[in-house]
Amino acid sequence: MANNSRSLFLRTIKREVSFLIKNNTNAKEGNKLKKSWILSLIISQVLFVLFLPVVKQVFSYLHPIAITVVWACLTVVVILLVFLLRKDKILVSHTFIKALIWLYATCLLILLFWRPSNQSYSSWNLVPFSTILMYLRGAGGLFVAFYNIAANIGLFIPFGVYVLIKRERKWFLAAWLIILPLFFISLIEITQYIIHRGSMDIDDLILNFLGVLIGYALYPLIKKVLKLT
């Protein structure tokens, strides 16, 4: 499944790149964009290969699709950074963005709910910041603490970006920027606990929501790179 998701992602990227190049009337600009794509893909794949042993070790107890999620996130982040630094634009359709976020959401749900059955998921915590402070004090080791905090934040950043993209096309009250993420993250936490596929921890809610807020904050930068059609 991980390989299929990765292949689908690459095919979609390839179609979008071809569309971009074919519809660019300026040959010089088209060559510059092509260089940006090549550079970003080379950097992202080299980084992924270098960190693959660490990724495999960290996610060894999770569904194999975890590696695909890490690969896709790293690839997208590097692409955005390269284009931002080179002051290039990515011409991309709303349909593509929507398909990408749905694919990402599906992979994330598999990652969150298809967990090893030989582990205990009966714990719960409703005391804010207790788990976060436990990790910050070094419980379980610095690497484990960093992984748990960073993953809970980072995996939800794309949803913050997408919500603002969606809001530009269909305006809705600012209050929903708070209400909707909190509702869906809470739903995930409660469902995980009920079906014994994860512990219920209010600190996960806090960190996940912080990821969404970071997505909101990063959106102005991403707008400098993405040109939506």
C-alpha positions as CSV (number, residue, x, y, z in Angstrom):
1,M,0.0,0.0,0.0
2,A,2.9,2.4,0.8
3,N,4.5,1.8,-2.6
4,N,1.1,2.4,-4.3
5,S,0.5,5.6,-2.5
6,R,4.0,6.8,-3.4
7,S,3.6,5.9,-7.0
8,L,0.2,7.7,-7.2
9,F,1.8,10.8,-5.6
10,L,4.7,10.8,-8.1
11,R,2.3,10.4,-11.1
12,T,0.2,13.3,-9.9
13,I,3.2,15.5,-9.4
14,K,4.5,14.6,-12.9
15,R,1.1,15.5,-14.5
16,E,1.1,18.9,-12.7
17,V,4.7,19.6,-13.7
18,S,3.9,18.8,-17.3
19,F,0.8,21.0,-17.2
20,L,2.9,23.8,-15.7
21,I,5.6,23.6,-18.4
22,K,3.2,23.3,-21.3
23,N,1.2,26.3,-20.3
24,N,4.2,28.5,-19.6
25,T,4.6,30.9,-22.6
26,N,8.0,32.3,-21.5
27,A,10.7,29.8,-22.4
28,K,13.3,31.3,-20.1
29,E,10.8,31.2,-17.2
30,G,9.9,27.6,-18.1
31,N,13.5,26.6,-18.0
32,K,14.0,28.2,-14.6
33,L,10.9,26.4,-13.3
34,K,12.2,23.1,-14.7
35,K,15.5,23.6,-12.8
36,S,13.6,24.4,-9.6
37,W,11.6,21.1,-10.0
38,I,14.7,19.1,-10.7
39,L,16.7,20.7,-7.9
40,S,13.9,20.2,-5.3
41,L,13.2,16.6,-6.3
42,I,16.9,15.7,-6.1
43,I,17.4,17.4,-2.7
44,S,14.3,15.8,-1.2
45,Q,15.0,12.3,-2.4
46,V,18.7,12.5,-1.3
47,L,17.5,13.6,2.1
48,F,14.9,10.9,2.3
49,V,17.5,8.2,1.5
50,L,19.9,9.6,4.1
51,F,17.3,9.6,6.8
52,L,15.6,6.3,5.7
53,P,17.4,4.1,8.3
54,V,16.3,6.5,11.1
55,V,12.7,6.7,9.7
56,K,12.5,2.9,9.6
57,Q,13.7,2.5,13.1
58,V,11.3,5.2,14.5
59,F,8.2,3.9,12.6
60,S,9.0,0.2,12.8
61,Y,6.0,-0.5,15.0
62,L,3.5,1.5,12.9
63,H,1.8,0.7,9.6
64,P,4.3,0.8,6.6
65,I,2.4,3.7,5.2
66,A,4.1,5.9,7.8
67,I,7.2,5.9,5.6
68,T,5.2,7.1,2.7
69,V,3.7,9.9,4.8
70,V,7.2,11.0,5.9
71,W,8.5,10.8,2.3
72,A,5.6,12.8,0.9
73,C,5.8,15.5,3.6
74,L,9.6,15.8,3.1
75,T,9.2,16.1,-0.7
76,V,6.5,18.8,-0.5
77,V,8.4,20.8,2.1
78,V,11.6,20.8,0.1
79,I,9.7,21.7,-3.1
80,L,8.1,24.7,-1.4
81,L,11.4,25.8,0.2
82,V,13.3,25.6,-3.1
83,F,10.6,27.5,-5.0
84,L,10.3,30.1,-2.3
85,L,14.1,30.7,-2.2
86,R,14.3,30.8,-6.0
87,K,11.2,33.1,-6.1
88,D,9.4,30.8,-8.5
89,K,5.7,30.0,-8.6
90,I,3.9,26.7,-8.8
91,L,0.8,26.8,-11.0
92,V,-1.5,24.2,-9.4
93,S,-5.2,23.5,-9.6
94,H,-7.6,23.5,-6.6
95,T,-8.6,20.0,-7.7
96,F,-5.0,18.8,-7.4
97,I,-4.7,20.4,-3.9
98,K,-8.0,18.8,-2.8
99,A,-6.9,15.4,-4.1
100,L,-3.6,15.7,-2.4
101,I,-5.1,16.6,1.0
102,W,-7.6,13.7,0.8
103,L,-4.8,11.3,-0.1
104,Y,-2.8,12.7,2.8
105,A,-5.8,12.5,5.2
106,T,-6.4,8.8,4.2
107,C,-2.8,7.9,4.8
108,L,-2.9,9.7,8.2
109,L,-6.0,7.9,9.3
110,I,-4.4,4.5,8.4
111,L,-1.4,5.6,10.4
112,L,-3.5,6.6,13.4
113,F,-5.9,3.6,13.4
114,W,-4.1,0.6,12.0
115,R,-1.7,0.1,14.9
116,P,-0.1,-3.1,16.3
117,S,-2.7,-5.1,18.2
118,N,-0.1,-6.4,20.7
119,Q,0.2,-2.9,22.4
120,S,-2.0,-1.5,25.1
121,Y,-4.1,1.6,24.3
122,S,-6.2,1.8,27.4
123,S,-4.6,4.9,29.0
124,W,-6.1,8.4,29.0
125,N,-5.0,11.8,30.3
126,L,-7.2,14.9,30.7
127,V,-4.6,17.0,32.5
128,P,-3.3,19.6,30.1
129,F,0.5,19.7,29.5
130,S,1.3,16.8,31.8
131,T,2.4,14.5,29.0
132,I,4.2,17.3,27.2
133,L,6.1,18.3,30.4
134,M,6.9,14.6,30.9
135,Y,8.6,14.5,27.5
136,L,10.3,17.8,28.1
137,R,11.8,16.5,31.3
138,G,13.4,13.7,29.3
139,A,11.1,10.8,30.0
140,G,11.8,8.0,27.5
141,G,14.9,9.8,26.2
142,L,15.4,13.0,24.2
143,F,14.9,11.4,20.8
144,V,11.5,9.8,21.8
145,A,10.4,13.1,23.3
146,F,11.3,15.0,20.2
147,Y,9.6,12.4,17.9
148,N,6.3,12.4,19.9
149,I,6.1,16.2,20.1
150,A,7.3,17.0,16.6
151,A,5.1,14.3,15.0
152,N,1.9,15.4,16.8
153,I,2.5,19.0,15.6
154,G,4.0,18.4,12.2
155,L,1.4,15.9,10.9
156,F,-1.4,18.5,11.3
157,I,0.3,21.5,9.7
158,P,-1.0,20.6,6.1
159,F,-4.6,20.8,7.4
160,G,-4.1,24.4,8.6
161,V,-2.8,25.4,5.2
162,Y,-5.6,23.6,3.4
163,V,-8.3,25.2,5.5
164,L,-7.1,28.7,4.5
165,I,-6.9,27.7,0.9
166,K,-10.5,26.5,1.2
167,R,-11.6,29.7,2.9
168,E,-10.3,31.8,0.1
169,R,-12.7,30.0,-2.3
170,K,-15.6,29.7,0.1
171,W,-15.6,32.3,2.9
172,F,-16.7,31.2,6.4
173,L,-16.6,32.7,9.9
174,A,-13.2,32.9,11.5
175,A,-14.6,31.0,14.5
176,W,-14.8,27.9,12.4
177,L,-11.0,28.0,12.1
178,I,-10.9,27.1,15.8
179,I,-14.1,25.0,16.1
180,L,-13.6,22.6,13.2
181,P,-10.0,21.5,14.0
182,L,-10.8,21.1,17.7
183,F,-13.9,19.0,16.8
184,F,-12.2,16.7,14.3
185,I,-9.0,16.2,16.5
186,S,-11.2,15.4,19.5
187,L,-13.2,13.0,17.4
188,I,-10.0,11.2,16.4
189,E,-8.8,11.0,20.0
190,I,-12.1,9.7,21.4
191,T,-12.5,7.2,18.6
192,Q,-8.9,5.9,19.0
193,Y,-9.6,5.3,22.7
194,I,-13.0,3.6,22.2
195,I,-11.8,1.1,19.6
196,H,-8.4,0.6,21.4
197,R,-6.3,2.0,18.6
198,G,-4.7,4.8,20.6
199,S,-4.6,6.4,24.0
200,M,-6.8,9.5,24.7
201,D,-4.6,12.4,25.7
202,I,-5.5,16.1,25.8
203,D,-1.9,16.9,25.1
204,D,-2.3,15.2,21.7
205,L,-5.2,17.5,21.1
206,I,-3.1,20.5,22.1
207,L,-0.2,19.6,19.9
208,N,-2.3,18.6,16.9
209,F,-4.2,21.9,17.2
210,L,-0.9,23.8,17.5
211,G,0.1,22.1,14.2
212,V,-3.0,23.5,12.6
213,L,-2.2,27.0,13.9
214,I,1.3,26.7,12.5
215,G,-0.3,25.8,9.2
216,Y,-2.4,29.0,9.4
217,A,0.8,31.0,10.2
218,L,2.7,29.5,7.3
219,Y,0.0,30.1,4.7
220,P,1.2,33.6,3.7
221,L,4.6,32.1,2.8
222,I,3.0,29.3,0.9
223,K,0.9,31.7,-1.0
224,K,4.1,33.3,-2.4
225,V,4.9,29.9,-4.0
226,L,1.5,28.5,-5.0
227,K,-0.6,30.1,-7.8
228,L,-4.0,28.4,-7.6
229,T,-6.1,28.0,-10.8
